[in-house]
Amino acid sequence: MERYRDMQLFAALADQPSLAAAARVARVSGPTLVRAIARLEARLRVMLLQRSTRGVSLTDAGNAYMADCVRLLAAVEAAEASAKGLHSQAQGNLRVFLPLLFSRYVMAPVLAAYMDRYPQVRLVAHYHDYYPNLHEEGLDVAVLVGELPSSSLIARPVGHVRHILCASPGYLAAHGEPMHPDALKQHHLIASTDPAQWDFPHYQLKARARLRCATVQGAINAAVQGAGVIRCLSYPVHDHLMSGQLRRILPAFELPPEPVQVVYREGRHAPMRVRSFVDDCVAALRAHPAFQLA
């Protein structure tokens, strides 16, 4: 810090007729300025000032060093101004990590509204179904489902989701409604694997899948058309449940709900683009009925 301050005091000599005038510009005493220049000359092992009966002037080394000092100090000021701007204004690149189905069912309108509100933010959304390392992957914010491992991340809860079973009213009218998970062995199951392996409290179902779907959306579409019973997280089928296209079954046998959390790294020191997105995202998700399922 002393070296930086000495450079600032030396740069005060630029365009000044005397040491006294430079000291006034720097708002220090004359002796303080002289000591700063002496420390620089001792560190650099060159004379920066030529002293004579007519006053002082910069040596050739002093002129070169003055140009470098002015350039470096201006760069530092520009960097600080940029950092302060990024901290106080929402601007720059924002990398967000989201579970795959969030794009269609939940986050698309949230992202659109945020970008309308903060046009200087360039948002990059990553959609995956794994637990990310925000530090190693350079991510700013993530929306995560499930319990978080111990970490230094800041987490803000927004609600919870459940693994639920559902089928269309038409399918249930034709095949009956199961009263116990074991009864699902007699039903048409829609799953990503065959056999389907679904966990329940104190019970694990392993049964033949009538239909295998590579994607959750494909399974939901098949269930809406009456192809059978699906098991998935509650938020992608929320609209179908509200509209009556699907009915929730066996709610008494569901696993405990899983938390949904918005996580980020820097806490209160995060730049405004991160803090503004976290605040908008938390408010939107807490108000979303898909995360308030009983």
Buried (B, 14 or more C-beta within 10 A) or exposed (E): EEEEBBBBBBBBBEEBEEBEEBBBBBEBEEEEBBBBBEBBBEEEEBBBBEEEEEEBEBBEBBEEBBEEBBEEBEEEEEEEEEEEEBBEBBBBEBBBBBBEBBEEBBBEEBBEEBBEEBEEBEBEBEBEEEEBEBEEEEBBBBBBBEEEEEEEBBBBEBBBBBBBBBBBEEBBEEBEBBEEBEEBBEBBBBBBEEEBEBEBEEEEBEBEBBBBBEEBBBBBBBBBEBBBBBBBBBBBBBEBBEEEBBBBBBEEBBEEBBBBBBBBBEEEEBBBBBBBBBEBBBEBBBEBEBBBBE
